[in-house]
């Protein structure tokens, strides 16, 4: 009888231990683990910051990434598209395949690094936050690996080289990245000047379509050049002098997250029109931002009409619209579902953007989003009280390192929740 009671108790104990965690229970574990590893992650970030490597030269960075992924028990693949590294975490339960991208390269710059753990390489610095991105990716991988038995699905961690010269994503794809991984959804985040821990995004375009527009004239006459230049200026529909300023981005009503944002439905001439005259011809060149494809299509029609329905048809002998950067498009459905999950658990830290950033900003993560539906997030890294402003590429760039733990926790929650959805 005692043996039967003992056996019954043992079976009940085992069954209780094997009972899967609810998402809320899992979230608590992910939060607790991310807090426990915060000190180690900050140390890792500082190590990466001290040893930055330019695009195409990320040897030490890639080795560090591979070592940490192996320590976390992931399957590791190296030297993909240069020094790209992929970590794969497979669970025993069915679920979606979820991928996370972190870029790993640094920039050439002579700006003085304001931190004590500054770069040991003269003229090279992590001034765009890729050391933070790398640390967050490794933190999420470690966080999920420690709860592998409770998770569903498969997780891919893609550490991409050469983002700064926009060659790394293509190089990884050219070396059959998508045959190695098979994600249903793809995510990434980039440090921005929002307060540390704030997550912001929107469906479709985050960055404007950025194009070089050139017209070739069969003349070098200064009056003709001025006339055509003025017509090219007229194709812009932005007249507000505050458009594009930091203050206008932050405006609670008309800013990038405002309910009546000025950063929709725009065609903006970003530069002066540059003339270049040679051999009795002149090429006029300008750079435009378009908030969406509709604005670009309208511009093309207006440009053609401008040429056809004016004296310009005798002057303009050729015109061309050339892309300057990749167009990053968040999947509307995946983005809506992701924002819903994050808003449910972290309502005070999620910002739903309504506008599109002009100015030629972009990220070659766009190429991954052309293959797989997903979402690119802006991640705040600033602490204004401590005068830490995480504006990428700015001389004063500095990050509040509390964002690392916050991001590891929140994106771990997002990835595990998405892996369990149908």
C-alpha positions in Angstrom: 0.0 0.0 0.0 2.8 2.4 0.9 4.5 1.5 -2.4 1.3 2.4 -4.3 0.9 5.7 -2.5 4.5 6.6 -3.1 4.2 5.7 -6.8 1.0 7.8 -7.1 2.7 10.8 -5.4 5.8 10.4 -7.7 3.6 10.3 -10.8 1.7 13.4 -9.7 5.0 15.2 -9.0 6.4 14.4 -12.4 3.2 15.4 -14.1 3.2 18.7 -12.3 6.8 19.3 -13.2 6.1 18.6 -16.9 3.0 20.8 -17.1 3.7 23.5 -19.6 3.9 27.1 -18.5 1.2 29.5 -19.6 2.4 32.5 -21.6 2.1 34.7 -18.5 4.2 32.3 -16.5 6.7 32.0 -19.3 6.9 35.8 -19.5 7.8 36.0 -15.8 10.6 33.4 -16.3 11.9 35.3 -19.3 11.9 38.5 -17.3 13.6 37.0 -14.3 16.3 35.3 -16.5 17.0 38.5 -18.4 17.5 40.4 -15.1 19.9 37.7 -13.9 22.0 38.0 -17.0 22.0 41.8 -17.2 25.4 42.3 -15.7 27.0 39.7 -18.0 25.3 41.2 -21.0 26.5 44.7 -20.2 30.0 43.4 -19.9 29.6 41.6 -23.3 28.4 44.8 -24.9 31.4 46.8 -23.5 33.8 44.2 -24.9 32.2 44.4 -28.3 32.3 48.2 -28.1 36.0 48.2 -27.3 36.8 46.0 -30.2 34.7 47.4 -33.1 35.3 46.0 -36.6 34.4 47.6 -40.0 32.1 46.0 -42.5 33.8 42.9 -44.0 36.3 42.7 -41.2 34.2 41.4 -38.3 36.4 38.4 -37.5 36.7 38.9 -33.7 33.1 39.9 -33.4 31.9 36.8 -35.3 34.1 34.5 -33.2 32.7 36.0 -30.0 29.1 35.5 -31.3 29.7 31.9 -32.2 31.3 31.1 -28.8 28.3 32.6 -27.0 25.8 30.8 -29.1 27.6 27.5 -28.6 27.7 28.1 -24.8 23.9 28.6 -25.0 23.6 25.2 -26.7 22.5 26.4 -30.1 23.4 24.9 -33.4 25.9 27.3 -35.0 26.8 28.1 -38.6 29.6 30.5 -39.4 31.1 32.5 -42.4 27.8 33.0 -44.2 28.0 36.0 -46.5 31.4 37.0 -45.1 31.5 36.8 -41.3 27.8 36.2 -40.8 26.8 33.8 -38.0 23.5 31.9 -37.5 22.4 30.2 -34.3 19.5 27.7 -34.4 17.4 26.7 -31.4 15.1 23.8 -32.0 12.4 22.7 -29.6 10.5 19.4 -29.4 7.1 21.1 -29.8 5.5 22.2 -33.0 5.2 25.9 -33.6 6.3 28.6 -35.9 9.8 29.3 -37.1 10.8 32.7 -35.8 14.0 34.6 -36.9 15.8 37.5 -35.3 18.4 39.7 -37.1 21.2 41.6 -35.4 23.8 43.6 -37.4 27.3 43.4 -36.1 29.6 45.9 -37.9 31.0 49.3 -36.8 31.8 52.6 -38.6 34.9 54.5 -39.5 34.8 57.8 -37.6 37.1 60.2 -35.9 34.5 61.4 -33.4 35.7 61.1 -29.8 34.0 58.2 -28.0 32.5 59.6 -24.7 32.6 56.3 -22.7 35.2 54.9 -20.4 35.3 51.6 -22.4 36.1 53.4 -25.7 37.3 51.7 -28.8 40.9 50.5 -28.9 40.9 50.9 -32.7 41.7 54.4 -33.8 39.1 55.7 -36.3 36.6 52.8 -35.7 33.7 53.0 -33.4 30.3 51.5 -32.6 28.5 54.8 -33.3 25.3 53.2 -34.6 24.5 50.7 -31.8 25.4 47.5 -33.5 27.3 46.3 -30.4 24.0 46.7 -28.5 22.1 44.9 -31.2 24.5 42.0 -31.1 24.3 41.8 -27.4 20.5 41.8 -27.4 20.5 39.0 -30.0 22.8 36.9 -27.9 20.8 37.7 -24.8 17.5 36.6 -26.4 19.2 33.4 -27.7 20.5 32.6 -24.2 17.2 33.5 -22.6 15.2 31.2 -24.8 17.7 28.3 -24.6 17.4 28.2 -20.8 13.6 27.5 -21.2 13.9 25.3 -24.2 11.8 22.5 -22.7 8.9 25.0 -22.2 9.0 26.5 -25.7 7.4 25.6 -29.0 8.7 26.1 -32.5 12.2 26.9 -33.9 14.2 30.1 -33.4 16.9 31.5 -35.7 19.4 34.1 -34.7 21.0 35.8 -37.7 24.0 37.9 -37.0 24.5 39.9 -40.1 27.8 41.6 -41.2 28.3 44.6 -43.4 25.0 46.5 -42.7 26.7 49.9 -42.8 27.7 49.5 -46.5 24.4 47.7 -47.2 26.0 44.5 -48.6 25.7 42.1 -45.8 22.1 41.0 -46.2 22.5 40.3 -49.9 25.7 38.4 -49.3 24.0 36.2 -46.8 21.1 35.6 -49.1 23.5 34.9 -52.0 25.1 32.2 -49.8 21.8 30.4 -49.4 20.8 31.7 -46.0 17.1 30.9 -46.7 18.1 27.3 -47.4 19.7 27.1 -43.9 16.8 28.7 -42.1 13.1 28.6 -43.0 11.4 31.3 -40.9 7.7 32.1 -40.9 8.4 35.5 -39.5 11.5 37.7 -39.3 12.3 40.5 -36.8 14.9 43.1 -36.1 15.4 46.2 -34.0 17.6 49.3 -34.3 18.7 51.7 -31.6 17.1 55.2 -31.9 16.9 58.4 -29.8 13.6 57.3 -28.1 13.9 56.8 -24.3 15.6 53.6 -23.3 13.3 50.6 -23.7 10.7 52.3 -25.9 9.7 50.2 -28.9 8.2 51.9 -31.9 7.0 50.7 -35.3 4.2 50.8 -37.9 2.9 48.7 -40.8 4.5 49.1 -44.2 7.1 51.9 -44.7 9.1 53.1 -41.8 11.6 54.9 -44.0 10.7 56.9 -47.1 11.5 55.7 -50.6 14.6 57.6 -51.5 15.4 58.2 -55.2 17.9 60.1 -57.3 16.1 61.9 -60.1 18.1 63.2 -63.1 17.1 65.1 -66.2 19.4 65.5 -69.2 19.1 68.7 -71.2 20.4 69.4 -74.7 21.6 72.8 -73.6 24.0 74.5 -71.2 22.0 77.8 -71.3 21.7 79.2 -67.7 18.1 80.3 -68.2 17.0 76.9 -69.4 18.8 75.3 -66.5 17.2 77.6 -63.9 13.7 77.0 -65.5 14.0 73.3 -65.4 15.4 73.4 -61.9 12.5 75.4 -60.7 10.1 72.9 -62.3 11.9 70.1 -60.4 11.5 72.0 -57.2 7.8 72.4 -57.9 7.4 68.6 -57.9 7.9 68.6 -54.1 4.6 69.0 -52.1 6.3 70.0 -48.8 6.4 73.7 -47.9 6.5 73.6 -44.1 10.0 74.9 -43.1 9.9 72.8 -39.9 9.5 69.6 -41.9 12.4 67.2 -41.0 13.6 69.0 -37.9 14.0 67.2 -34.6 11.3 69.4 -33.0 8.8 68.5 -35.8 9.5 64.7 -35.4 8.7 65.0 -31.7 5.6 67.1 -31.9 2.8 65.1 -30.2 0.2 66.1 -32.8 2.0 66.6 -36.1 5.1 64.6 -35.4 6.1 61.1 -36.4 3.8 59.5 -33.9 1.2 62.2 -33.9 -2.5 61.7 -34.7 -2.3 64.4 -37.4 1.3 63.7 -38.6 2.8 65.8 -41.3 5.0 62.8 -42.2 2.4 61.1 -44.5 1.6 61.7 -48.2 4.7 63.7 -49.0 7.1 64.1 -51.8 10.1 66.0 -50.6 13.1 67.4 -52.5 15.8 66.6 -50.1 18.6 68.5 -51.8 19.3 71.4 -54.1 19.2 70.6 -57.8 22.8 70.0 -58.9 23.7 70.9 -62.6 26.6 69.4 -64.4 27.3 70.8 -67.9 29.5 69.0 -70.4 29.6 68.7 -74.2 26.6 71.0 -74.9 24.5 69.0 -72.4 23.5 69.5 -68.8 22.4 66.9 -66.3 20.3 68.1 -63.4 20.2 65.9 -60.4 18.2 65.9 -57.2 17.3 63.5 -54.4 13.7 63.0 -53.3 11.9 61.2 -50.5 8.5 59.7 -51.0 6.4 58.6 -48.1 4.9 55.7 -50.0 4.6 54.0 -53.3 1.5 56.0 -54.3 3.5 59.3 -53.9 6.3 57.8 -56.0 3.8 56.7 -58.7 2.2 60.2 -58.7 5.6 61.8 -59.0 6.5 59.7 -62.0 3.3 60.8 -63.8 3.8 64.5 -62.8 7.4 64.4 -64.0 6.3 63.0 -67.4 3.5 65.5 -67.7 5.8 68.3 -66.8 8.1 67.3 -69.6 5.3 66.6 -72.2 3.1 69.6 -71.5 5.6 72.5 -71.4 8.4 73.9 -73.5 10.6 71.3 -71.7 9.9 68.7 -74.3 12.3 70.5 -76.6 14.9 70.7 -73.9 14.8 67.5 -71.8 16.1 64.6 -73.8 16.2 62.0 -71.1 15.1 61.5 -67.5 15.8 58.8 -65.0 14.7 57.8 -61.5 17.2 55.6 -59.6 16.9 54.0 -56.2 19.5 55.1 -53.6 18.5 52.8 -50.7 16.4 49.7 -50.1 12.7 50.2 -49.2 12.0 48.6 -45.9 8.4 47.3 -45.7 6.9 45.9 -42.5 4.3 43.2 -43.1 0.9 44.8 -42.0 -0.5 41.7 -40.4 2.6 40.5 -38.6 3.3 44.0 -37.4 -0.3 44.5 -36.1 -0.1 41.2 -34.2 3.4 41.9 -32.8 2.3 45.4 -31.6 -0.7 43.8 -30.0 1.4 41.4 -28.0 3.9 44.0 -26.9 1.2 46.5 -26.0 -0.6 43.8 -24.0 2.4 43.2 -21.7 4.3 46.6 -22.0 1.7 49.2 -22.8 3.7 52.2 -21.5 6.7 51.2 -23.6 5.1 50.8 -27.1 4.7 53.6 -29.6 2.6 53.1 -32.7 4.1 55.4 -35.3 1.9 57.1 -37.9 4.5 58.9 -40.1 7.4 57.9 -42.3 10.9 59.1 -41.8 12.4 61.0 -44.7 16.0 61.6 -45.5 17.4 58.5 -47.1 17.5 56.4 -43.9 17.2 52.6 -44.5 18.5 49.2 -43.5 19.3 46.2 -45.7 17.1 44.1 -43.4 14.6 45.2 -46.1 16.0 42.3 -48.3 15.0 39.8 -45.6 11.6 41.3 -45.4 11.2 40.8 -49.2 11.6 37.0 -48.5 9.7 36.6 -45.2 7.0 38.7 -43.6 8.2 40.5 -40.5 8.7 43.6 -38.5 11.5 46.1 -38.0 11.4 48.0 -34.7 12.8 51.3 -33.5 14.3 50.7 -30.0 14.9 53.6 -27.7 18.3 53.9 -26.1 18.4 57.4 -24.7 18.5 58.7 -21.1 18.0 62.4 -21.4 18.5 63.1 -17.7 22.0 61.6 -18.0 22.6 63.3 -21.3 22.9 60.0 -23.1 21.5 60.5 -26.6 21.4 57.4 -28.8 21.2 59.2 -32.2 23.0 56.8 -34.7 26.1 58.3 -36.3 26.0 61.4 -34.2 29.2 62.5 -32.5 27.6 62.4 -29.1 26.1 58.9 -29.6 25.8 57.1 -26.3 23.4 54.4 -25.0 21.7 53.9 -21.7 22.6 50.2 -21.2 19.4 49.5 -19.3 17.9 49.0 -22.8 19.7 45.7 -23.2 17.8 43.9 -20.4 14.5 45.5 -21.4 15.0 44.5 -25.1 16.0 40.9 -24.2 13.0 40.5 -22.0 10.5 42.1 -24.4 11.6 40.6 -27.6 11.9 37.1 -25.9 8.3 37.5 -24.9 7.3 38.5 -28.4 9.2 35.7 -30.1 7.9 32.9 -27.9 4.3 34.2 -28.1 4.5 34.4 -31.9 6.0 30.9 -32.1 2.9 29.5 -30.4 0.4 31.1 -32.8 -1.2 29.3 -35.7 
